């Protein structure tokens, strides 16, 4: 499929798709006319990339992680190294800390809102 169709099917801009390709996150064949030609599996790959960006991972980390994940369901593939596991555990711990910080902030806001309601 061409880049426009992939963009429509994934709700990701063509510019982002080109960036993913530059970062080695996504690959495309080229037509004789030089147009990108993505396989059907690229839809799942782009969805997975978007999920990882949303989790706060940067493109270099995503590039390390993608070979260890199945595109179709995000489950683990057979490829993983102890270093990658340690790095991903650190990323998960960072996300957990961010969640805890956000929950504390929400609790504080709830207290302020409640106090303002009583005033």
C-alpha positions in Angstrom: 0.0 0.0 0.0 1.1 3.6 -0.6 2.0 6.0 2.2 -1.3 7.9 1.9 -3.3 4.7 2.5 -1.2 3.7 5.4 -1.6 7.2 6.9 -5.4 6.9 6.5 -5.7 3.4 7.9 -3.6 4.3 11.0 -4.5 7.9 11.5 -0.8 8.8 11.5 0.5 11.6 9.3 2.6 10.8 6.2 5.3 12.9 7.8 5.4 10.7 10.9 5.5 7.6 8.7 8.5 9.0 6.9 10.1 9.8 10.3 9.5 6.2 11.4 11.2 5.0 8.3 14.2 7.3 8.8 14.5 5.9 12.4 14.4 2.3 11.2 11.1 1.6 12.8 9.2 1.0 9.6 10.3 -0.3 6.2 8.9 0.0 2.8 9.8 -1.4 -0.6 9.9 1.0 -3.5 7.9 0.9 -6.7 9.8 1.3 -10.0 8.6 4.9 -9.9 10.2 5.4 -6.5 7.0 5.4 -4.4 6.9 3.7 -1.0 5.1 0.4 -1.0 4.2 -0.9 2.5 3.1 -4.4 3.3 -0.2 -5.1 5.0 1.7 -5.8 8.2 2.8 -2.2 8.3 -0.7 -1.2 9.8 0.0 -3.3 12.9 3.6 -2.1 13.1 2.5 1.6 13.1 -0.2 0.9 15.7 2.5 -0.7 17.9 4.9 2.2 17.3 2.2 4.6 18.4 1.5 2.7 21.5 5.2 2.7 22.5 5.5 6.5 21.8 2.4 7.0 24.0 4.1 5.1 26.8 6.9 7.6 26.7 9.6 5.6 24.9 11.9 7.4 22.4 12.5 6.2 18.9 15.9 4.7 19.6 14.4 2.5 22.4 11.5 1.6 20.2 13.9 0.5 17.5 15.5 -1.8 20.0 12.2 -3.1 21.3 10.3 -3.8 18.0 12.3 -6.9 17.0 11.2 -8.4 20.3 7.5 -7.8 19.7 5.0 -9.4 17.4 3.3 -6.6 15.3 0.0 -8.3 15.2 -0.7 -8.4 19.0 2.3 -6.8 20.7 3.2 -10.1 22.3 6.8 -11.1 22.7 8.8 -12.7 19.9 11.6 -15.1 20.4 14.2 -12.3 20.2 15.3 -10.6 23.4 18.6 -10.0 25.1 19.3 -9.7 28.9 20.4 -6.1 28.2 17.2 -5.3 26.5 15.2 -6.8 29.3 17.0 -4.7 31.8 16.5 -1.6 29.7 12.8 -2.3 29.3 12.4 -3.0 33.0 14.0 0.4 33.6 11.5 2.0 31.2 8.6 0.3 33.0 9.9 1.5 36.3 10.1 5.0 34.9 6.5 4.8 33.8 5.4 3.4 37.2 7.1 6.4 38.9 5.3 8.8 36.5 2.0 7.2 37.2 2.6 7.5 41.0 3.5 11.1 40.6 0.4 11.8 38.6 -1.8 10.0 41.2 -0.3 12.1 44.0 -1.0 15.3 42.0 -4.6 14.2 41.4 -5.0 13.5 45.1 -3.7 16.9 46.0 -6.1 18.5 43.4 -9.0 16.5 44.9 -8.2 17.8 48.3 -8.0 21.4 47.1 -11.3 21.0 45.2 -13.0 19.5 48.3 -11.7 22.3 50.5 -12.9 24.9 48.0 -16.3 23.3 48.0 -16.6 23.5 51.7 -15.5 27.1 51.9 
